[in-house]
Amino acid sequence: MADDGEDLKNKRLKSHFFLRLDAWLDSTLWAAGFRFLDLWEEITIFFRRFRVKGWKRIPVELAGEALTWGAVGMIAMLALAKPAFEIAKSDWRKKSDFAVTFLDRYGNVIGHRGIIHEDSVPIDELPDHLVKAVLATEDRRFFEHFGIDFLGLFRAVSENARAGGVVQGGSTLTQQLAKNLFLSNERSFDRKIKEAFLALWIETHMTKKEILSLYLDRAYMGGGTFGAAAAARFYFNKELPDLTLAESAMIAGLFKAPAKYAPHVNLPAARARANEVLTNLVQGGLMTEGEVIDARRHPATAVDRSTREAPDFFLDWAYEQTLDLARKQDFSDHTLVVRTTLDAGLQHAAEQAVETGLRQYGETYRVKQGAMVVIENGGAVRAMVGGRDYGENQFNRATKALRQPGSSFKVYTYSLAMEKGLTPTTPIVDAPICWGNWCPGNYGNSYAGRIDIQTAIAKSINTIPVRLTKEKFGKKPIDQVVALAKKFGVETPLRNDVTVPLGSSEVTVLDQATAYAVFPTGGLESRRHGISQITDYGGNVLYDFDRDAPPAKRVLTQQAADYMNHMLTRIPYVGTARKAAVDGVLTGGKTGTTQGYRDAWFGGFTGNFTAAVWFGNDDYTSSNNMTGGSLPAMTFKLVMDYAHQGLALRTIPGADPAPEIAELVNKEKPVVEKTEETADAAPTFIRPRMLTVASTRVVKDIGERLKDAKPLKKLEKVASVE
């Protein structure tokens, strides 16, 4: 009984506790609510004192909206600024620590990169007229703005609107420096946003003199030169402090368009531009007309440099490779001599081929740009064309432009199929197929039914690689295709969706050239490289590719590589790449054309060389039905015909052409039939001039002399040679 009484007592205590807790919560919440309402009423009464009525309410409401949207804008600006400031985290100042002299494969000097501080001239020692000429032309309010000149931007917009086109730029000198230091010349809204934020960052971390000094040291000045000091030596054989006003005006005029106004290329245009700079000096109040009149009357004349041709796209890429090697191996000496893998003759042939193609067919196909990389089998990059004109735009389309490869990507899918045990003669059905909501179709919406794999790749049928990936590769098939492409040498991050087997994920031209070079090696990685040796100025070897580079790894089994070479060497003769077949040389490769004809590719190889060729437009506009089997294939053939002259031909492992293919190889020109990618029967190239400028001058001089020569007297006897 005592225990029951104790339990009852405990229950009562618990019930009393919860009752008290409930009462406390109710009273506390009621009191808090009452106090909040009371406080809110006090706040409301307080702010009623500031309430405005009538016309005064309009500016107050506008100010409130401005503050609200201003806060939203600040948050958006912070989000946009983050990518730009991430770029600035890199150790960008160290780039200027290196001064590099580049040699071609034979030891001839082909260019320089980096900043040699011993040769840089401090701002305080520069001629006053040079600094004024640059500021008057590029950024008159340089010392007044904080990186972005809104007044100058408004003035530029007004002038452009009045002229009905772009006649004046709104970028400040700091913004231009931000682009030169951290960004590319790619025209995009994203780049302009990053450029603006980086300009603000530069202004907060550097003085105006430092900004101006870096700008003068880093800008491209034409002729393969970077910086005003190098330009002064190249164009006038002078140091910066020794320049005249006329020469300074010509140097200052180069910043806008170095290729267009380079005096060694177009002296009249350079002088006209220099005259504009002199006018800017007068209009900006930096000089009087009397001070510039002598420079107008006696314009500058540049040293003759017309025979110099620098492989600038290649040099930019090789400089990046040099910096990577220097930092990995911690070179103590920053003044380097780099022997590259570049072949000057092959480089010239590649440049001429791309330019010839654009001149002959650019308007017809509505394309304005092209890129090409040539690799000698073994990995040495022998030529690189990153665009049509380096002086106009230094963006390297061979190494940085990400473009969809189209059907040229199918080689990875077929290589994986060969790895899985399939063979070129394995039958497979060409019929409609869907993968989820995606249903790819063939060219012309036609289907061939039961065919073998070698026919499918030769005719570039779309359903077959999709069917192989979906039905033959097991679990995570897309991951397997992507992994194999990376093993081949594709460094660009690839997407992971069902459209990848047809080439929907972007790659670079250098990626494709590297990967295709796996086939002529018999399945070994190509070991692509542009640097064979690095030494200091004392001749000490700091890096040697043959000594320091790791050996090639196998990325494709020998059997799979043999099967792929057997199939790929049929395509230039019975497939979509009949305009790519090199005369007398067994050729392999694959064409690629993207949706809407935005990109046209050809990746091809012989036993000696591999090359990837791309044509398209920077703004991604469609071409006029240009395919990989047309202009890219013809460009490949033009370069390879030159490259194989007098060359001992190597065999392609596993390529055992059928008799009908062997017969076509030895024909002077392969028969061209209309297929999926050769539907436009474009004529053959007119071969570009391969003589140097100096040789051309000699021939022209001989021609002029012959015009004035007296005719020979009629000879009685003419000797003949048996």
C-alpha positions in Angstrom: 0.0 0.0 0.0 2.9 2.3 0.8 4.3 1.8 -2.7 1.0 2.5 -4.3 0.7 5.8 -2.4 4.2 6.7 -3.4 3.5 6.1 -7.1 0.3 8.2 -6.9 2.2 11.0 -5.4 4.8 10.9 -8.2 2.1 11.0 -10.8 0.5 14.0 -9.3 3.9 15.8 -9.1 4.5 15.1 -12.8 1.1 16.3 -13.8 1.5 19.5 -11.8 4.9 20.0 -13.5 3.5 19.7 -17.0 0.6 22.0 -16.0 3.0 24.6 -14.8 5.2 24.2 -17.9 2.1 24.6 -20.1 1.0 27.7 -18.2 4.5 29.2 -18.5 4.7 28.6 -22.2 1.3 30.1 -22.8 1.9 33.2 -20.7 5.4 33.7 -22.1 4.3 33.4 -25.8 1.3 35.6 -25.1 3.5 38.2 -23.4 6.1 38.0 -26.2 3.5 38.4 -28.9 1.9 41.3 -27.0 5.3 42.9 -26.6 6.2 42.4 -30.3 2.9 44.0 -31.4 3.5 46.9 -29.0 7.1 47.3 -30.3 5.9 47.1 -33.9 3.3 49.8 -33.2 6.0 52.0 -31.7 8.2 51.5 -34.7 5.3 52.2 -37.1 4.5 55.4 -35.1 8.2 56.4 -35.3 8.6 55.9 -39.0 5.3 57.8 -39.7 7.3 60.9 -39.0 9.3 60.2 -42.2 6.4 59.4 -44.4 6.2 61.7 -47.3 3.1 62.6 -49.4 2.5 64.2 -52.7 5.3 64.8 -55.2 8.0 64.1 -52.6 7.0 60.4 -52.5 8.2 59.9 -56.0 12.0 60.4 -55.3 11.7 58.4 -52.1 10.1 55.4 -53.8 12.7 55.6 -56.6 15.5 55.7 -54.0 14.0 52.7 -52.3 13.8 50.7 -55.5 17.3 51.8 -56.4 18.6 50.5 -53.0 16.7 47.2 -53.5 18.0 46.6 -57.0 21.4 47.8 -56.1 21.6 45.1 -53.4 20.5 42.6 -56.0 23.1 43.9 -58.4 25.9 43.7 -55.9 25.1 40.1 -55.2 25.1 39.4 -59.0 28.4 41.2 -59.4 30.0 39.1 -56.6 28.8 36.0 -58.4 30.2 37.2 -61.7 33.4 38.4 -60.1 34.3 35.1 -58.6 35.6 33.4 -61.8 37.7 36.4 -62.7 39.3 36.5 -59.3 40.0 32.8 -59.4 42.1 33.5 -62.6 44.1 36.1 -60.7 45.1 33.6 -58.1 47.6 32.1 -60.5 51.3 33.1 -60.1 51.0 35.3 -63.2 54.0 37.5 -62.4 56.4 34.6 -62.7 55.6 34.4 -66.4 57.8 37.5 -66.9 60.7 35.9 -65.1 61.5 33.8 -68.2 63.2 34.9 -71.3 63.2 32.2 -74.0 64.8 31.9 -77.4 63.2 29.3 -79.6 65.0 27.2 -82.3 63.4 25.0 -84.9 64.3 21.3 -85.2 67.5 22.2 -87.2 68.7 24.9 -84.7 67.6 28.0 -86.5 66.2 30.9 -84.4 62.4 31.2 -85.0 61.4 33.6 -82.2 61.4 34.8 -78.6 59.0 34.8 -75.8 59.0 36.2 -72.3 60.2 39.5 -70.9 63.9 40.2 -70.6 64.0 42.6 -67.7 67.5 43.7 -68.4 66.3 45.1 -71.7 63.1 46.6 -70.4 63.1 50.4 -70.0 61.7 51.9 -66.8 58.7 54.3 -67.4 60.7 57.2 -66.1 63.4 56.7 -68.8 61.0 56.4 -71.7 60.7 59.3 -74.2 57.9 61.6 -73.1 56.4 61.7 -76.6 56.1 57.9 -76.6 54.1 57.8 -73.4 51.9 60.6 -74.5 51.3 59.0 -77.9 50.2 55.7 -76.3 47.9 57.5 -73.8 46.4 59.8 -76.3 45.5 56.9 -78.6 44.7 54.1 -76.1 43.4 55.8 -73.0 43.4 59.6 -72.5 41.9 59.4 -69.0 44.3 56.6 -67.8 45.4 58.6 -64.7 41.8 59.6 -63.8 39.8 56.4 -63.9 40.0 53.3 -61.6 40.2 50.6 -64.3 36.9 51.2 -66.1 36.2 54.5 -67.7 32.4 55.0 -67.8 32.8 58.4 -69.4 35.0 57.0 -72.1 32.6 54.1 -72.6 29.6 56.4 -73.0 31.6 58.5 -75.5 32.6 55.4 -77.5 29.0 54.1 -77.6 27.8 57.5 -78.8 30.5 57.7 -81.5 29.7 54.2 -82.7 26.0 54.8 -82.8 26.6 58.0 -84.8 28.9 56.2 -87.2 26.6 53.2 -87.5 29.5 50.8 -86.7 32.4 50.2 -84.4 34.8 53.2 -84.9 35.9 53.7 -81.3 36.6 51.2 -78.5 35.6 51.7 -74.9 38.2 49.5 -73.2 40.7 51.2 -70.9 44.4 50.5 -71.0 44.0 48.5 -67.8 41.3 46.3 -69.3 43.5 45.6 -72.3 46.3 44.6 -69.9 43.9 42.3 -68.1 43.1 40.6 -71.4 46.8 40.3 -72.3 47.7 38.9 -68.8 44.9 36.5 -68.0 42.5 36.1 -71.0 42.3 35.4 -74.7 41.1 37.4 -77.6 37.9 35.3 -77.9 35.0 37.6 -78.4 32.4 36.7 -75.8 30.2 38.3 -73.1 31.8 36.1 -70.5 35.3 37.4 -71.4 34.3 41.0 -71.2 32.8 40.5 -67.7 36.0 38.9 -66.5 38.1 41.6 -68.2 36.2 44.3 -66.3 36.6 42.7 -62.9 40.3 41.9 -63.5 40.8 45.5 -64.5 39.5 46.6 -61.1 41.7 44.0 -59.4 44.8 45.2 -61.2 44.1 48.8 -60.2 43.9 47.9 -56.5 47.1 45.8 -56.6 49.4 47.9 -58.9 50.4 51.6 -59.4 49.6 53.4 -62.6 53.2 53.3 -63.6 53.4 49.6 -63.1 50.3 49.1 -65.1 51.6 51.2 -68.0 55.0 49.5 -67.9 53.4 46.0 -68.0 51.1 47.1 -70.9 54.1 48.3 -72.9 56.0 45.1 -72.2 53.2 42.6 -72.9 51.2 43.8 -75.9 51.6 42.1 -79.2 53.2 44.5 -81.7 53.2 42.5 -84.9 56.1 40.8 -86.7 56.2 38.2 -83.9 57.3 40.8 -81.3 55.9 41.5 -77.9 56.3 44.8 -76.1 57.3 48.2 -77.2 61.0 47.7 -76.6 61.1 44.6 -78.9 59.0 46.5 -81.5 61.5 49.4 -81.5 64.4 47.1 -82.2 62.5 45.1 -84.8 61.0 48.0 -86.8 63.7 50.7 -86.4 66.8 49.0 -85.0 66.7 51.4 -82.0 66.2 51.3 -78.3 63.1 52.9 -76.9 64.8 56.1 -75.5 66.2 56.8 -79.0 62.9 56.9 -80.9 61.8 60.0 -82.6 58.3 61.4 -82.3 57.4 60.0 -85.8 58.6 56.5 -84.8 56.9 56.7 -81.4 53.6 57.6 -83.2 54.0 54.6 -85.4 54.7 52.3 -82.4 51.7 53.7 -80.6 49.5 53.0 -83.6 50.3 49.3 -83.6 48.4 48.6 -80.4 45.0 48.7 -82.2 45.7 46.3 -85.0 49.4 45.2 -85.3 48.9 43.1 -88.4 47.1 45.8 -90.2 49.5 48.6 -89.3 52.8 46.8 -89.2 55.2 49.0 -91.1 57.2 46.1 -92.6 54.0 44.8 -94.1 52.1 47.9 -95.1 54.1 51.1 -94.7 51.4 53.5 -96.1 48.8 52.2 -93.7 51.3 52.4 -90.8 52.1 56.1 -91.7 48.4 56.9 -92.0 47.8 55.4 -88.6 50.8 57.3 -87.1 49.3 60.5 -88.5 46.1 59.7 -86.6 48.1 59.2 -83.4 49.7 62.7 -83.9 46.2 64.1 -84.4 45.2 62.4 -81.1 48.1 64.1 -79.4 46.9 67.5 -80.5 43.2 66.9 -79.8 44.0 65.5 -76.4 45.9 68.7 -75.5 49.2 66.8 -74.9 51.1 68.5 -77.8 50.5 71.4 -80.1 50.3 71.3 -83.9 53.6 73.0 -84.1 55.3 70.2 -82.1 54.0 67.5 -84.3 54.3 69.2 -87.7 57.8 67.9 -88.3 56.7 64.3 -87.6 53.9 64.7 -90.1 56.2 66.0 -92.8 58.9 63.4 -92.1 57.1 60.1 -91.3 59.0 57.1 -90.0 60.5 54.4 -92.2 60.9 50.9 -90.9 63.7 48.5 -91.5 63.0 45.9 -94.2 61.8 42.8 -92.4 59.6 41.4 -95.2 61.4 38.1 -95.3 60.7 37.2 -91.6 57.8 34.9 -90.9 57.4 33.8 -87.2 55.3 30.7 -86.3 53.6 32.7 -83.6 50.8 30.2 -82.7 53.3 27.5 -82.3 55.6 29.7 -80.2 52.8 30.7 -77.8 52.0 27.0 -77.2 55.7 26.1 -76.9 56.2 28.9 -74.4 53.4 27.5 -72.2 55.1 24.0 -72.5 58.4 25.6 -71.5 56.9 27.3 -68.4 55.3 24.0 -67.3 58.6 22.1 -67.7 60.6 24.9 -66.0 58.3 24.9 -63.0 58.1 21.1 -62.7 61.8 20.7 -62.8 62.5 23.9 -60.9 65.0 25.5 -63.4 67.3 27.9 -61.5 68.2 29.7 -64.8 65.3 31.6 -66.3 67.1 32.6 -69.5 66.6 29.6 -71.7 67.3 28.3 -75.3 64.6 25.9 -76.4 65.0 23.6 -79.4 61.5 22.8 -80.6 60.2 20.2 -82.9 59.0 22.7 -85.5 59.8 22.1 -89.2 59.8 25.5 -90.8 59.1 24.2 -94.3 56.2 22.1 -93.2 54.9 25.0 -91.0 54.9 27.3 -94.1 53.2 24.6 -96.2 50.5 24.2 -93.5 49.9 28.0 -93.2 49.7 28.4 -97.0 47.3 25.4 -97.3 44.9 26.8 -94.7 45.1 30.3 -96.2 44.7 28.9 -99.7 41.6 27.0 -98.7 40.0 30.0 -97.1 40.8 32.3 -100.0 39.5 29.9 -102.7 36.5 28.5 -100.8 35.9 30.7 -97.8 33.1 32.7 -99.5 31.6 29.6 -101.1 31.4 27.7 -97.9 30.8 30.8 -95.7 33.8 30.0 -93.4 36.4 32.4 -92.1 38.7 30.4 -89.9 40.7 27.2 -90.0 43.3 25.4 -87.8 45.7 22.5 -88.3 48.2 20.5 -86.3 50.8 18.1 -88.0 52.6 15.5 -85.9 55.4 13.3 -87.1 54.7 9.8 -86.0 56.7 9.5 -82.8 55.1 12.6 -81.3 57.0 15.6 -82.6 54.7 18.5 -83.5 56.0 19.7 -86.8 53.5 22.4 -87.7 50.7 24.3 -86.0 48.2 26.7 -87.5 46.0 28.4 -84.9 44.1 30.7 -87.2 44.2 32.7 -90.3 46.0 35.8 -89.1 47.9 35.9 -85.8 48.3 39.7 -86.0 44.5 40.2 -86.2 43.7 37.7 -83.4 46.1 35.8 -81.2 43.5 33.2 -80.1 44.9 29.8 -80.8 42.2 27.7 -82.4 44.4 24.7 -82.5 45.0 24.4 -78.8 42.2 26.5 -77.1 39.1 26.5 -79.3 36.6 23.8 -78.2 34.6 22.5 -81.1 32.3 19.5 -81.6 34.3 16.8 -83.6 31.2 15.2 -85.2 31.9 11.9 -86.8 35.7 12.2 -86.4 35.0 11.2 -82.8 33.6 7.8 -83.9 37.1 6.3 -84.0 37.1 6.0 -80.2 33.8 4.1 -80.3 35.0 1.8 -83.0 38.3 1.3 -81.2 36.5 0.2 -78.1 34.4 -2.2 -80.2 37.6 -3.8 -81.5 38.9 -4.0 -77.9 35.7 -5.8 -77.0 36.4 -8.6 -79.5 34.5 -7.4 -82.6 36.2 -7.3 -86.0 35.9 -5.2 -89.2 33.7 -7.9 -90.7 31.4 -8.3 -87.7 27.8 -7.9 -89.0 25.6 -5.3 -87.5 22.2 -3.9 -88.3 21.8 -0.3 -89.6 18.2 0.5 -88.5 16.4 3.2 -86.5 17.4 3.2 -82.9 16.5 5.2 -79.8 18.3 5.7 -76.5 15.9 7.2 -74.1 14.3 10.2 -75.8 17.2 10.5 -78.3 16.8 8.9 -81.7 19.7 9.7 -84.0 19.3 9.4 -87.8 21.6 8.8 -90.7 22.5 11.2 -93.5 19.4 11.4 -95.8 17.3 9.4 -93.3 18.2 6.1 -95.1 19.2 2.8 -93.6 21.3 0.0 -95.1 20.0 -2.9 -93.0 22.6 -5.7 -92.2 26.1 -4.5 -93.0 29.6 -5.1 -91.5 31.5 -2.6 -89.3 34.1 -1.6 -91.8 31.3 -0.5 -94.2 29.6 1.4 -91.4 32.7 3.4 -90.6 33.6 4.0 -94.2 30.1 5.4 -94.9 30.0 7.3 -91.6 26.7 5.8 -90.6 25.3 7.3 -87.4 23.2 4.5 -86.0 26.0 1.9 -85.8 28.3 3.5 -83.2 25.2 4.3 -81.1 24.0 0.7 -81.4 27.5 -0.6 -80.5 27.7 1.6 -77.5 24.3 0.7 -76.2 24.3 -3.0 -76.9 27.9 -4.3 -77.0 29.8 -2.4 -74.3 28.1 -3.6 -71.1 27.7 -1.4 -68.0 28.4 2.3 -68.1 29.2 2.3 -71.9 29.6 6.0 -72.2 32.1 6.1 -69.4 34.1 3.5 -71.3 34.2 5.5 -74.5 35.2 8.7 -72.7 37.9 6.8 -70.8 39.4 5.4 -74.0 39.4 8.9 -75.7 41.3 10.2 -72.7 43.8 7.4 -73.0 44.3 8.3 -76.6 45.4 11.8 -75.6 42.1 13.9 -75.5 42.8 16.3 -72.6 39.6 18.4 -72.9 37.0 17.3 -70.3 34.3 15.3 -72.1 30.6 15.2 -71.2 28.9 12.0 -70.2 25.7 11.6 -72.1 24.3 9.3 -74.8 25.2 11.6 -77.7 28.9 11.4 -77.0 29.5 8.5 -79.5 28.5 10.8 -82.3 30.9 13.6 -81.3 28.7 16.0 -79.4 31.4 16.8 -76.7 33.9 19.5 -77.6 37.6 18.8 -78.2 40.5 20.8 -79.7 42.4 20.3 -82.9 45.5 19.3 -80.9 43.4 16.7 -79.1 42.4 15.1 -82.3 45.8 15.2 -83.8 47.3 13.6 -80.7 44.7 10.9 -80.6 44.8 10.0 -84.3 48.6 9.6 -84.0 48.0 6.5 -81.9 46.9 4.5 -85.0 50.2 4.7 -87.0 52.1 3.7 -83.8 50.2 0.5 -83.6 48.3 1.4 -80.5 51.0 3.1 -78.4 50.4 6.6 -77.1 51.7 9.3 -79.5 53.8 11.2 -76.8 52.9 14.5 -78.5 55.5 17.2 -77.7 56.8 20.5 -79.1 60.1 20.7 -77.2 63.0 18.4 -77.8 65.6 20.1 -75.6 66.1 23.0 -73.2 69.5 24.5 -72.4 70.8 27.6 -70.6 72.9 30.1 -72.4 76.0 28.2 -71.3 74.9 25.2 -73.2 74.0 23.1 -70.2 71.1 20.7 -71.0 68.3 21.2 -68.5 65.7 19.0 -70.3 65.9 16.5 -73.1 62.8 14.7 -74.3 64.5 11.5 -75.2 66.2 11.4 -71.8 63.5 12.7 -69.5 60.1 11.9 -71.1 58.5 8.6 -69.9 58.3 5.8 -72.5 55.1 5.4 -74.5 52.3 3.3 -73.0 50.0 1.0 -74.9 46.5 2.5 -75.1 45.1 0.0 -77.7 45.9 -3.6 -78.1 48.0 -4.5 -81.2 45.1 -6.5 -82.7 42.6 -3.7 -82.1 45.0 -1.2 -83.6 45.5 -3.4 -86.7 41.8 -3.7 -87.2 41.3 0.1 -86.9 44.1 0.8 -89.4 42.6 -1.7 -91.8 39.3 0.1 -91.6 40.6 3.7 -91.5 42.8 3.2 -94.6 39.8 2.3 -96.6 38.0 5.6 -96.0 40.1 7.8 -98.2 39.5 5.4 -101.1 36.0 4.0 -100.8 34.5 6.2 -98.0 33.8 9.8 -97.1 37.4 11.2 -97.4 38.3 10.6 -101.1 39.7 14.1 -101.4 42.3 13.3 -98.7 44.1 10.4 -100.3 47.8 11.4 -100.7 49.3 10.6 -104.1 51.2 7.4 -104.0 51.0 7.1 -100.2 48.6 4.8 -98.2 46.4 7.2 -96.2 44.0 6.6 -93.3 41.6 8.9 -91.6 38.1 9.9 -90.7 35.9 12.9 -91.6 33.6 14.8 -89.2 30.7 17.2 -89.8 28.7 18.6 -87.0 25.0 19.4 -86.9 24.1 22.5 -88.8 27.4 22.3 -90.7 29.1 24.5 -87.9 32.3 22.4 -87.9 34.1 20.4 -90.5 37.0 18.1 -89.5 39.4 15.7 -91.0 41.8 13.6 -88.9 44.2 11.6 -91.0 47.6 9.8 -91.0 50.2 8.1 -93.2 53.1 6.0 -92.0 55.0 9.2 -91.5 52.7 11.9 -90.4 49.4 12.5 -88.6 47.3 15.7 -88.9 44.0 17.1 -87.8 42.3 19.9 -89.7 39.3 22.0 -88.7 37.3 24.7 -90.6 34.5 26.9 -89.2 33.5 30.3 -87.8 34.5 31.8 -84.4 30.9 32.8 -83.8 29.6 29.3 -84.4 27.5 30.3 -87.4 26.8 27.5 -89.9 28.8 27.1 -93.1 27.3 26.6 -96.5 27.0 22.8 -96.3 30.8 22.3 -95.8 31.7 18.7 -94.8 34.8 17.1 -93.5 35.3 15.4 -96.8 35.6 18.7 -98.7 37.8 21.6 -97.5 39.5 19.8 -94.5 40.3 16.7 -96.5 41.7 18.8 -99.4 43.8 20.8 -97.0 45.2 17.6 -95.4 46.1 16.3 -98.9 47.8 19.5 -99.9 50.1 19.5 -96.8 50.8 15.8 -97.0 51.7 15.9 -100.7 54.4 18.5 -99.7 55.5 16.6 -96.6 56.1 13.3 -98.4 58.3 14.7 -101.2 61.6 12.8 -101.2 60.7 11.0 -98.0 61.3 7.4 -97.2 57.7 6.0 -96.7 56.9 4.1 -93.5 54.3 1.4 -93.3 51.1 1.7 -91.3 50.9 -1.3 -88.8 48.1 -3.7 -89.6 47.1 -1.9 -92.8 46.9 -4.5 -95.5 44.9 -2.9 -98.3 42.8 -5.0 -100.6 43.9 -5.1 -104.2 41.4 -2.5 -105.3 42.6 -0.2 -102.6 46.2 -0.7 -103.4 45.4 0.1 -107.1 43.8 3.4 -106.0 46.8 4.3 -103.8 49.1 4.4 -106.8 46.7 6.4 -109.0 47.6 10.1 -109.4 44.2 11.2 -108.3 41.5 9.1 -106.6 38.1 8.8 -108.1 35.6 11.1 -106.4 32.1 9.9 -105.9 29.1 11.5 -104.3 28.7 10.2 -100.7 27.4 11.5 -97.5 30.4 13.9 -97.0 31.5 14.4 -100.6 28.1 15.5 -101.9 29.6 18.9 -102.8 32.0 18.1 -105.6 34.4 20.9 -105.0 37.3 21.3 -107.4 40.9 20.5 -106.5 43.1 23.1 -104.8 45.2 25.5 -106.8 48.5 24.8 -105.1 49.9 27.8 -103.1 53.2 29.4 -103.7 56.0 27.6 -101.9 58.8 30.0 -102.8 60.1 32.2 -100.0 59.8 36.0 -100.4 63.5 36.3 -101.1 63.3 33.7 -103.9 60.2 35.4 -105.4 62.1 38.7 -105.5 65.0 37.1 -107.3 62.7 35.5 -109.9 60.8 38.8 -110.4 64.1 40.6 -110.8 65.2 38.1 -113.5 61.9 38.6 -115.2 62.3 42.4 -115.3 65.8 42.1 -116.6 64.6 39.8 -119.4 62.0 42.3 -120.4 64.7 44.9 -121.1 67.1 42.4 -122.7 67.9 42.7 -126.4 66.6 39.7 -128.6 69.2 37.2 -129.6 70.3 37.1 -133.2 69.1 34.2 -135.2 71.6 31.4 -134.9 72.8 29.5 -137.9 73.3 26.3 -136.0 71.6 25.1 -132.9 73.5 22.5 -130.8 71.5 19.6 -129.6 72.1 17.3 -126.7 71.1 13.6 -127.0 
